[in-house]
Amino acid sequence: MKNATSFNEARPDREARGASESLLVGEDDGGRLDAWLAGELEPDLSRSRIKALIEAGAVMVNGVAAKQAKHKIHPGDHVELTIPEPEDAEPVGEDIPLEILYEDDDLIVINKQAGLVVHPGAGNWTGTLVNALIFHCGDSLSGIGGVRRPGIVHRLDRDTTGVMVVAKNDLAHRHLADQFADHGLTGPLERAYKAIVWGKPQGLKGTIDASLGRARDRIRRAVRTDEGDDVRHAVTHYLVRERYQEKPDGSCAATLVECRLETGRTHQIRVHMAHIGHPLVGDADYGGAFRTKANRLPDAVRETVNAFSRQALHAFLLVFEHPTSGETLRFEAELPADMEELRRAFASL
């Protein structure tokens, strides 16, 4: 693969301590390097932070350090980002409980709990999944980019629960990152989520094909029809699993849906379901206007709904190819207790 001319030959400091990302530019992606990375990494990293990392030589494209944030990337490019930590906030291991589903020399699979941020960052330098994994894995981490740290290849939002895989060495990191960038088009990668949404989505199944980009507040995501640098193609497939309090007029109070991603954008399921008028129960960012719907429910159900303080989203299934054995691994996680309580409350209607 030919290197772009706006990259220099100097490699960045591979001993910078922090999280590492290895990403593959998808066939529908491209454009400015900083805009593409922002679309992949926000809200964990802002565009200004990404630009600073590029200028510091911490971003590699096809093995060459980037020189300019505006460099154009193309489908199939390999992008590696090393996130150095501030001198006063180096990640350290922390004894944070983890539910471990599987572990070997190459990787670890967990069932992430609600409230756990994946990466250290502004306002969250401690108490993250990275801190927990450094403590748990200890010497079994052979390192990512020469540094003893876990390799994050995909994310779940702070309050989204479910199955995640994390690499423990460079080989596993690259192999897994390529699988996630491919979105299962040529391999066994499969990701599925369960969500409880307000109302009754049309039909028993559907596909939401709507591009996503930053919202006006620059924090949330929104469906976008323009061709801005931060706009990315996004496709979500949903399947109705349960409907609650169906009425003669065809409406219902809420629905349990299974969602599968054809792409993997920040907040994709949350934004897409809100876009079709069925935001996730408990989602303050994308469904706040729907909280009044709880007032129409019986007292016991209303209390359960009002007490549920996060988006009702759980990554229940993850399938991928093991980076060294080539075996297809499949992991499932039941709904966490709070979301199962919410489901039962709606099912009682």
LOFINU-893158 format. One record per residue (C-alpha): residue number from 0; residue in one letter; x, y, z. Coordinates in Angstrom, 2 decimals, decimal comma. Layout:
BEGIN
n: NUM res: a X: X Y: Y Z: Z
...
# end
This chain:
BEGIN
n: 0 res: m X: 0,00 Y: 0,00 Z: 0,00
n: 1 res: k X: 1,45 Y: 3,36 Z: -1,02
n: 2 res: n X: 2,19 Y: 5,91 Z: 1,71
n: 3 res: a X: 0,80 Y: 9,44 Z: 1,40
n: 4 res: t X: 3,20 Y: 12,32 Z: 0,81
n: 5 res: s X: 1,98 Y: 14,37 Z: 3,78
n: 6 res: f X: 3,44 Y: 11,87 Z: 6,23
n: 7 res: n X: 7,02 Y: 11,89 Z: 7,45
n: 8 res: e X: 9,30 Y: 8,98 Z: 8,25
n: 9 res: a X: 9,85 Y: 9,65 Z: 11,97
n: 10 res: r X: 8,11 Y: 7,20 Z: 14,27
n: 11 res: p X: 6,47 Y: 8,62 Z: 17,41
n: 12 res: d X: 7,60 Y: 7,83 Z: 20,92
n: 13 res: r X: 6,41 Y: 4,24 Z: 21,26
n: 14 res: e X: 7,05 Y: 4,32 Z: 25,02
n: 15 res: a X: 4,35 Y: 6,93 Z: 25,71
n: 16 res: r X: 2,11 Y: 5,38 Z: 28,32
n: 17 res: g X: -1,61 Y: 5,26 Z: 27,54
n: 18 res: a X: -4,25 Y: 3,52 Z: 25,53
n: 19 res: s X: -3,62 Y: 2,38 Z: 21,96
n: 20 res: e X: -5,99 Y: 2,16 Z: 19,01
n: 21 res: s X: -5,41 Y: 0,30 Z: 15,74
n: 22 res: l X: -8,07 Y: 1,08 Z: 13,13
n: 23 res: l X: -8,75 Y: 0,20 Z: 9,51
n: 24 res: v X: -10,45 Y: 2,78 Z: 7,29
n: 25 res: g X: -13,68 Y: 1,22 Z: 6,00
n: 26 res: e X: -14,63 Y: 1,00 Z: 2,35
n: 27 res: d X: -17,17 Y: 3,82 Z: 2,71
n: 28 res: d X: -14,85 Y: 6,11 Z: 4,68
n: 29 res: g X: -12,07 Y: 8,56 Z: 3,92
n: 30 res: g X: -11,37 Y: 12,28 Z: 3,97
n: 31 res: r X: -9,40 Y: 14,30 Z: 6,53
n: 32 res: l X: -7,49 Y: 12,23 Z: 9,07
n: 33 res: d X: -8,55 Y: 14,33 Z: 12,07
n: 34 res: a X: -12,23 Y: 14,37 Z: 11,06
n: 35 res: w X: -12,29 Y: 10,61 Z: 10,49
n: 36 res: l X: -10,60 Y: 9,89 Z: 13,83
n: 37 res: a X: -13,01 Y: 12,25 Z: 15,58
n: 38 res: g X: -15,94 Y: 10,34 Z: 14,11
n: 39 res: e X: -14,45 Y: 7,07 Z: 15,34
n: 40 res: l X: -13,22 Y: 8,16 Z: 18,77
n: 41 res: e X: -15,46 Y: 10,94 Z: 20,10
n: 42 res: p X: -16,61 Y: 11,49 Z: 22,81
n: 43 res: d X: -13,49 Y: 9,80 Z: 24,26
n: 44 res: l X: -11,24 Y: 12,21 Z: 22,34
n: 45 res: s X: -12,17 Y: 15,63 Z: 20,97
n: 46 res: r X: -11,14 Y: 16,75 Z: 17,50
n: 47 res: s X: -8,76 Y: 19,32 Z: 19,01
n: 48 res: r X: -7,13 Y: 16,61 Z: 21,14
n: 49 res: i X: -6,80 Y: 14,37 Z: 18,08
n: 50 res: k X: -5,20 Y: 17,22 Z: 16,11
n: 51 res: a X: -2,68 Y: 17,73 Z: 18,92
n: 52 res: l X: -1,84 Y: 14,02 Z: 18,92
n: 53 res: i X: -1,29 Y: 14,07 Z: 15,16
n: 54 res: e X: 1,02 Y: 17,08 Z: 15,47
n: 55 res: a X: 2,89 Y: 15,29 Z: 18,28
n: 56 res: g X: 3,57 Y: 12,32 Z: 15,99
n: 57 res: a X: 1,29 Y: 9,94 Z: 17,88
n: 58 res: v X: -0,77 Y: 8,90 Z: 14,84
n: 59 res: m X: 0,55 Y: 6,47 Z: 12,23
n: 60 res: v X: -1,01 Y: 5,79 Z: 8,82
n: 61 res: n X: 0,26 Y: 2,69 Z: 7,04
n: 62 res: g X: 3,25 Y: 2,63 Z: 9,39
n: 63 res: v X: 4,30 Y: 6,25 Z: 8,85
n: 64 res: a X: 3,82 Y: 9,08 Z: 11,35
n: 65 res: a X: 1,29 Y: 11,70 Z: 10,29
n: 66 res: k X: 2,45 Y: 15,29 Z: 9,85
n: 67 res: q X: -0,82 Y: 17,16 Z: 9,29
n: 68 res: a X: -4,35 Y: 16,79 Z: 10,63
n: 69 res: k X: -5,76 Y: 17,57 Z: 7,18
n: 70 res: h X: -4,03 Y: 14,62 Z: 5,50
n: 71 res: k X: -6,43 Y: 12,65 Z: 3,31
n: 72 res: i X: -6,98 Y: 9,00 Z: 4,18
n: 73 res: h X: -8,48 Y: 6,32 Z: 1,96
n: 74 res: p X: -10,36 Y: 3,01 Z: 2,32
n: 75 res: g X: -8,02 Y: 0,26 Z: 3,48
n: 76 res: d X: -5,54 Y: 2,57 Z: 5,24
n: 77 res: h X: -4,29 Y: 1,33 Z: 8,61
n: 78 res: v X: -4,35 Y: 4,03 Z: 11,29
n: 79 res: e X: -2,63 Y: 3,52 Z: 14,65
n: 80 res: l X: -3,09 Y: 6,00 Z: 17,47
n: 81 res: t X: -1,07 Y: 6,03 Z: 20,68
n: 82 res: i X: -2,59 Y: 8,20 Z: 23,39
n: 83 res: p X: 0,12 Y: 9,46 Z: 25,78
n: 84 res: e X: -0,99 Y: 10,29 Z: 29,29
n: 85 res: p X: -0,36 Y: 13,65 Z: 30,96
n: 86 res: e X: 2,60 Y: 13,51 Z: 33,31
n: 87 res: d X: 0,38 Y: 13,97 Z: 36,35
n: 88 res: a X: -2,20 Y: 11,37 Z: 35,34
n: 89 res: e X: -0,43 Y: 8,22 Z: 34,17
n: 90 res: p X: -2,86 Y: 5,25 Z: 34,18
n: 91 res: v X: -2,22 Y: 2,85 Z: 36,99
n: 92 res: g X: -3,85 Y: -0,42 Z: 37,85
n: 93 res: e X: -6,92 Y: -0,20 Z: 40,06
n: 94 res: d X: -8,73 Y: -3,04 Z: 41,79
n: 95 res: i X: -12,08 Y: -2,61 Z: 40,05
n: 96 res: p X: -14,30 Y: -5,72 Z: 39,92
n: 97 res: l X: -14,71 Y: -7,23 Z: 36,46
n: 98 res: e X: -16,94 Y: -10,05 Z: 35,23
n: 99 res: i X: -14,55 Y: -12,07 Z: 33,10
n: 100 res: l X: -16,12 Y: -14,37 Z: 30,51
n: 101 res: y X: -12,87 Y: -15,66 Z: 28,98
n: 102 res: e X: -9,14 Y: -15,00 Z: 29,13
n: 103 res: d X: -5,97 Y: -16,38 Z: 27,54
n: 104 res: d X: -2,51 Y: -15,07 Z: 26,61
n: 105 res: d X: -3,88 Y: -13,00 Z: 23,72
n: 106 res: l X: -7,11 Y: -11,47 Z: 24,91
n: 107 res: i X: -9,68 Y: -11,03 Z: 27,63
n: 108 res: v X: -13,47 Y: -10,94 Z: 27,25
n: 109 res: i X: -15,57 Y: -9,18 Z: 29,88
n: 110 res: n X: -19,20 Y: -8,40 Z: 30,60
n: 111 res: k X: -18,90 Y: -4,65 Z: 31,22
n: 112 res: q X: -21,00 Y: -3,16 Z: 34,00
n: 113 res: a X: -22,88 Y: 0,14 Z: 33,80
n: 114 res: g X: -21,00 Y: 3,22 Z: 34,96
n: 115 res: l X: -17,59 Y: 2,05 Z: 33,73
n: 116 res: v X: -15,81 Y: 4,35 Z: 31,26
n: 117 res: v X: -13,56 Y: 2,48 Z: 28,82
n: 118 res: h X: -10,66 Y: 4,95 Z: 28,33
n: 119 res: p X: -9,00 Y: 7,39 Z: 30,74
n: 120 res: g X: -9,73 Y: 10,94 Z: 29,64
n: 121 res: a X: -10,67 Y: 14,40 Z: 30,81
n: 122 res: g X: -12,66 Y: 14,02 Z: 34,02
n: 123 res: n X: -12,06 Y: 10,26 Z: 34,08
n: 124 res: w X: -8,35 Y: 9,69 Z: 34,65
n: 125 res: t X: -9,11 Y: 6,90 Z: 37,10
n: 126 res: g X: -11,78 Y: 4,27 Z: 37,60
n: 127 res: t X: -11,84 Y: 3,18 Z: 33,95
n: 128 res: l X: -11,78 Y: -0,19 Z: 32,25
n: 129 res: v X: -8,16 Y: 0,42 Z: 31,24
n: 130 res: n X: -7,22 Y: 0,94 Z: 34,90
n: 131 res: a X: -9,09 Y: -2,22 Z: 35,87
n: 132 res: l X: -7,40 Y: -4,31 Z: 33,17
n: 133 res: i X: -3,90 Y: -3,08 Z: 34,03
n: 134 res: f X: -4,52 Y: -4,25 Z: 37,61
n: 135 res: h X: -6,15 Y: -7,55 Z: 36,66
n: 136 res: c X: -3,80 Y: -8,62 Z: 33,87
n: 137 res: g X: -0,54 Y: -7,53 Z: 35,46
n: 138 res: d X: 2,45 Y: -9,28 Z: 33,89
n: 139 res: s X: 0,22 Y: -11,16 Z: 31,43
n: 140 res: l X: 0,10 Y: -7,95 Z: 29,36
n: 141 res: s X: 3,00 Y: -8,28 Z: 26,92
n: 142 res: g X: 2,22 Y: -4,79 Z: 25,74
n: 143 res: i X: 0,73 Y: -2,73 Z: 22,94
n: 144 res: g X: 3,31 Y: -0,73 Z: 21,02
n: 145 res: g X: 5,99 Y: -1,67 Z: 23,55
n: 146 res: v X: 4,00 Y: -0,45 Z: 26,53
n: 147 res: r X: 2,35 Y: -2,72 Z: 29,07
n: 148 res: r X: -1,28 Y: -1,77 Z: 28,54
n: 149 res: p X: -4,52 Y: -3,27 Z: 27,21
n: 150 res: g X: -5,45 Y: -2,80 Z: 23,55
n: 151 res: i X: -8,96 Y: -1,40 Z: 23,17
n: 152 res: v X: -10,46 Y: -2,35 Z: 19,80
n: 153 res: h X: -14,10 Y: -1,33 Z: 20,37
n: 154 res: r X: -16,13 Y: 0,57 Z: 22,93
n: 155 res: l X: -19,32 Y: 0,59 Z: 24,89
n: 156 res: d X: -20,68 Y: 3,84 Z: 26,32
n: 157 res: r X: -20,23 Y: 4,42 Z: 30,05
n: 158 res: d X: -23,75 Y: 3,25 Z: 30,88
n: 159 res: t X: -24,09 Y: 0,56 Z: 28,21
n: 160 res: t X: -23,47 Y: -2,94 Z: 29,52
n: 161 res: g X: -22,35 Y: -6,12 Z: 27,84
n: 162 res: v X: -19,65 Y: -8,13 Z: 26,12
n: 163 res: m X: -16,31 Y: -6,57 Z: 25,19
n: 164 res: v X: -13,03 Y: -8,08 Z: 23,99
n: 165 res: v X: -9,66 Y: -6,46 Z: 24,76
n: 166 res: a X: -6,26 Y: -7,40 Z: 23,31
n: 167 res: k X: -3,26 Y: -8,22 Z: 25,50
n: 168 res: n X: -0,52 Y: -7,97 Z: 22,85
n: 169 res: d X: 0,25 Y: -6,30 Z: 19,52
n: 170 res: l X: -0,61 Y: -9,26 Z: 17,32
n: 171 res: a X: -4,03 Y: -9,72 Z: 18,90
n: 172 res: h X: -4,62 Y: -5,97 Z: 18,83
n: 173 res: r X: -4,00 Y: -5,66 Z: 15,09
n: 174 res: h X: -6,01 Y: -8,79 Z: 14,23
n: 175 res: l X: -9,03 Y: -7,80 Z: 16,33
n: 176 res: a X: -8,93 Y: -4,17 Z: 15,17
n: 177 res: d X: -9,05 Y: -5,31 Z: 11,55
n: 178 res: q X: -12,07 Y: -7,51 Z: 12,29
n: 179 res: f X: -13,99 Y: -4,66 Z: 13,91
n: 180 res: a X: -13,09 Y: -2,27 Z: 11,09
n: 181 res: d X: -14,40 Y: -4,82 Z: 8,59
n: 182 res: h X: -17,74 Y: -5,01 Z: 10,47
n: 183 res: g X: -18,07 Y: -8,73 Z: 9,69
n: 184 res: l X: -18,22 Y: -8,26 Z: 5,92
n: 185 res: t X: -15,54 Y: -10,88 Z: 5,25
n: 186 res: g X: -15,21 Y: -12,63 Z: 8,60
n: 187 res: p X: -17,23 Y: -14,03 Z: 11,49
n: 188 res: l X: -17,46 Y: -10,81 Z: 13,53
n: 189 res: e X: -20,98 Y: -10,38 Z: 14,90
n: 190 res: r X: -22,31 Y: -7,90 Z: 17,44
n: 191 res: a X: -25,87 Y: -7,80 Z: 18,74
n: 192 res: y X: -27,58 Y: -5,65 Z: 21,35
n: 193 res: k X: -30,85 Y: -5,68 Z: 23,24
n: 194 res: a X: -32,63 Y: -2,39 Z: 23,83
n: 195 res: i X: -35,93 Y: -1,38 Z: 25,41
n: 196 res: v X: -37,43 Y: 1,48 Z: 23,43
n: 197 res: w X: -40,49 Y: 3,63 Z: 23,82
n: 198 res: g X: -43,48 Y: 2,87 Z: 21,63
n: 199 res: k X: -43,92 Y: 0,39 Z: 18,79
n: 200 res: p X: -41,40 Y: 0,37 Z: 15,92
n: 201 res: q X: -43,03 Y: -0,32 Z: 12,57
n: 202 res: g X: -43,10 Y: -3,98 Z: 11,56
n: 203 res: l X: -41,39 Y: -6,94 Z: 13,19
n: 204 res: k X: -38,03 Y: -5,94 Z: 11,74
n: 205 res: g X: -36,49 Y: -2,98 Z: 10,00
n: 206 res: t X: -33,33 Y: -1,28 Z: 8,80
n: 207 res: i X: -32,27 Y: 2,26 Z: 9,63
n: 208 res: d X: -29,88 Y: 3,64 Z: 7,02
n: 209 res: a X: -29,03 Y: 7,18 Z: 8,11
n: 210 res: s X: -25,65 Y: 8,88 Z: 8,25
n: 211 res: l X: -24,44 Y: 10,24 Z: 11,59
n: 212 res: g X: -22,30 Y: 13,21 Z: 12,56
n: 213 res: r X: -21,82 Y: 15,61 Z: 15,44
n: 214 res: a X: -24,89 Y: 17,45 Z: 16,66
n: 215 res: r X: -24,97 Y: 21,23 Z: 17,02
n: 216 res: d X: -23,85 Y: 20,99 Z: 20,64
n: 217 res: r X: -20,67 Y: 19,21 Z: 19,38
n: 218 res: i X: -21,12 Y: 16,56 Z: 22,08
n: 219 res: r X: -24,01 Y: 14,38 Z: 20,99
n: 220 res: r X: -24,53 Y: 12,70 Z: 17,63
n: 221 res: a X: -27,34 Y: 13,38 Z: 15,15
n: 222 res: v X: -28,64 Y: 12,09 Z: 11,84
n: 223 res: r X: -27,08 Y: 14,24 Z: 9,13
n: 224 res: t X: -27,90 Y: 14,58 Z: 5,43
n: 225 res: d X: -25,01 Y: 16,89 Z: 4,53
n: 226 res: e X: -21,52 Y: 15,82 Z: 3,47
n: 227 res: g X: -19,54 Y: 17,30 Z: 6,35
n: 228 res: d X: -16,11 Y: 15,94 Z: 7,24
n: 229 res: d X: -17,49 Y: 14,31 Z: 10,38
n: 230 res: v X: -20,49 Y: 12,62 Z: 8,70
n: 231 res: r X: -20,30 Y: 8,83 Z: 8,49
n: 232 res: h X: -22,50 Y: 6,22 Z: 6,82
n: 233 res: a X: -24,40 Y: 4,21 Z: 9,47
n: 234 res: v X: -26,78 Y: 1,23 Z: 9,22
n: 235 res: t X: -28,66 Y: -0,48 Z: 12,06
n: 236 res: h X: -30,92 Y: -3,53 Z: 11,71
n: 237 res: y X: -33,55 Y: -4,16 Z: 14,39
n: 238 res: l X: -35,79 Y: -7,11 Z: 15,20
n: 239 res: v X: -38,79 Y: -6,90 Z: 17,54
n: 240 res: r X: -38,56 Y: -9,42 Z: 20,39
n: 241 res: e X: -41,31 Y: -8,34 Z: 22,82
n: 242 res: r X: -44,05 Y: -5,71 Z: 22,85
n: 243 res: y X: -45,53 Y: -4,35 Z: 26,05
n: 244 res: q X: -49,09 Y: -3,12 Z: 26,73
n: 245 res: e X: -50,36 Y: -3,49 Z: 23,17
n: 246 res: k X: -53,62 Y: -1,61 Z: 22,65
n: 247 res: p X: -56,54 Y: -2,03 Z: 20,22
n: 248 res: d X: -55,32 Y: 0,95 Z: 18,20
n: 249 res: g X: -52,08 Y: -0,92 Z: 17,48
n: 250 res: s X: -49,86 Y: 1,14 Z: 19,77
n: 251 res: c X: -47,90 Y: -0,15 Z: 22,74
n: 252 res: a X: -46,03 Y: 1,32 Z: 25,68
n: 253 res: a X: -42,58 Y: -0,06 Z: 24,90
n: 254 res: t X: -40,75 Y: -2,69 Z: 22,88
n: 255 res: l X: -37,76 Y: -4,97 Z: 23,40
n: 256 res: v X: -35,68 Y: -4,94 Z: 20,21
n: 257 res: e X: -32,55 Y: -6,75 Z: 19,10
n: 258 res: c X: -30,17 Y: -4,53 Z: 17,14
n: 259 res: r X: -27,30 Y: -5,55 Z: 14,89
n: 260 res: l X: -24,78 Y: -3,12 Z: 13,52
n: 261 res: e X: -23,67 Y: -3,00 Z: 9,91
n: 262 res: t X: -21,42 Y: -0,10 Z: 10,93
n: 263 res: g X: -20,14 Y: 0,91 Z: 14,34
n: 264 res: r X: -20,57 Y: 4,63 Z: 14,99
n: 265 res: t X: -20,62 Y: 6,47 Z: 18,31
n: 266 res: h X: -24,10 Y: 6,27 Z: 19,89
n: 267 res: q X: -25,37 Y: 4,63 Z: 16,70
n: 268 res: i X: -28,24 Y: 2,57 Z: 18,13
n: 269 res: r X: -29,31 Y: 5,35 Z: 20,47
n: 270 res: v X: -29,43 Y: 7,98 Z: 17,72
n: 271 res: h X: -30,99 Y: 5,70 Z: 15,11
n: 272 res: m X: -33,82 Y: 4,51 Z: 17,36
n: 273 res: a X: -34,54 Y: 8,09 Z: 18,42
n: 274 res: h X: -34,51 Y: 9,10 Z: 14,75
n: 275 res: i X: -37,42 Y: 6,76 Z: 13,96
n: 276 res: g X: -39,34 Y: 8,03 Z: 16,99
n: 277 res: h X: -38,51 Y: 5,25 Z: 19,44
n: 278 res: p X: -35,69 Y: 6,35 Z: 21,76
n: 279 res: l X: -34,26 Y: 4,04 Z: 24,37
n: 280 res: v X: -35,94 Y: 4,07 Z: 27,76
n: 281 res: g X: -33,76 Y: 6,01 Z: 30,20
n: 282 res: d X: -31,71 Y: 7,79 Z: 27,53
n: 283 res: a X: -31,43 Y: 11,36 Z: 28,79
n: 284 res: d X: -29,35 Y: 12,48 Z: 25,80
n: 285 res: y X: -31,63 Y: 11,29 Z: 23,00
n: 286 res: g X: -34,97 Y: 10,53 Z: 24,63
n: 287 res: g X: -35,44 Y: 13,06 Z: 27,40
n: 288 res: a X: -38,70 Y: 14,33 Z: 25,91
n: 289 res: f X: -40,20 Y: 10,85 Z: 26,33
n: 290 res: r X: -39,82 Y: 10,70 Z: 30,12
n: 291 res: t X: -43,37 Y: 11,99 Z: 30,54
n: 292 res: k X: -44,59 Y: 8,74 Z: 28,97
n: 293 res: a X: -43,82 Y: 7,05 Z: 32,28
n: 294 res: n X: -46,54 Y: 9,15 Z: 33,92
n: 295 res: r X: -49,18 Y: 7,19 Z: 32,01
n: 296 res: l X: -48,02 Y: 3,86 Z: 33,43
n: 297 res: p X: -49,35 Y: 2,10 Z: 36,56
n: 298 res: d X: -47,63 Y: 3,20 Z: 39,76
n: 299 res: a X: -45,39 Y: 0,15 Z: 40,20
n: 300 res: v X: -44,18 Y: 0,21 Z: 36,61
n: 301 res: r X: -43,73 Y: 3,98 Z: 36,66
n: 302 res: e X: -41,52 Y: 3,74 Z: 39,75
n: 303 res: t X: -39,31 Y: 1,14 Z: 38,08
n: 304 res: v X: -39,01 Y: 3,19 Z: 34,89
n: 305 res: n X: -38,21 Y: 6,41 Z: 36,75
n: 306 res: a X: -35,59 Y: 4,60 Z: 38,84
n: 307 res: f X: -33,82 Y: 3,34 Z: 35,71
n: 308 res: s X: -31,23 Y: 6,08 Z: 35,24
n: 309 res: r X: -29,35 Y: 5,00 Z: 32,10
n: 310 res: q X: -30,06 Y: 4,02 Z: 28,51
n: 311 res: a X: -31,66 Y: 0,55 Z: 28,31
n: 312 res: l X: -28,97 Y: -0,94 Z: 26,06
n: 313 res: h X: -27,01 Y: -4,17 Z: 26,51
n: 314 res: a X: -24,45 Y: -5,78 Z: 24,19
n: 315 res: f X: -25,57 Y: -9,37 Z: 24,66
n: 316 res: l X: -23,66 Y: -11,10 Z: 21,83
n: 317 res: l X: -20,12 Y: -10,93 Z: 20,47
n: 318 res: v X: -18,64 Y: -13,33 Z: 17,91
n: 319 res: f X: -15,11 Y: -13,02 Z: 16,51
n: 320 res: e X: -12,16 Y: -15,01 Z: 15,21
n: 321 res: h X: -9,39 Y: -15,74 Z: 17,71
n: 322 res: p X: -6,27 Y: -13,86 Z: 16,54
n: 323 res: t X: -3,89 Y: -16,82 Z: 16,85
n: 324 res: s X: -5,92 Y: -20,04 Z: 16,79
n: 325 res: g X: -8,36 Y: -18,90 Z: 14,09
n: 326 res: e X: -11,21 Y: -20,40 Z: 16,11
n: 327 res: t X: -14,56 Y: -18,63 Z: 15,99
n: 328 res: l X: -15,46 Y: -17,62 Z: 19,55
n: 329 res: r X: -19,00 Y: -16,76 Z: 20,65
n: 330 res: f X: -19,92 Y: -15,01 Z: 23,90
n: 331 res: e X: -23,34 Y: -14,09 Z: 25,27
n: 332 res: a X: -24,35 Y: -12,18 Z: 28,40
n: 333 res: e X: -27,80 Y: -12,10 Z: 29,97
n: 334 res: l X: -29,51 Y: -8,79 Z: 30,66
n: 335 res: p X: -28,07 Y: -7,14 Z: 33,79
n: 336 res: a X: -30,30 Y: -7,13 Z: 36,85
n: 337 res: d X: -31,53 Y: -3,55 Z: 36,47
n: 338 res: m X: -32,49 Y: -3,97 Z: 32,83
n: 339 res: e X: -34,14 Y: -7,32 Z: 33,49
n: 340 res: e X: -36,17 Y: -5,66 Z: 36,25
n: 341 res: l X: -37,20 Y: -2,98 Z: 33,75
n: 342 res: r X: -38,16 Y: -5,62 Z: 31,18
n: 343 res: r X: -40,24 Y: -7,52 Z: 33,73
n: 344 res: a X: -42,00 Y: -4,33 Z: 34,79
n: 345 res: f X: -43,05 Y: -3,59 Z: 31,21
n: 346 res: a X: -43,96 Y: -7,25 Z: 30,64
n: 347 res: s X: -46,37 Y: -7,08 Z: 33,59
n: 348 res: l X: -48,56 Y: -4,53 Z: 31,81
# end
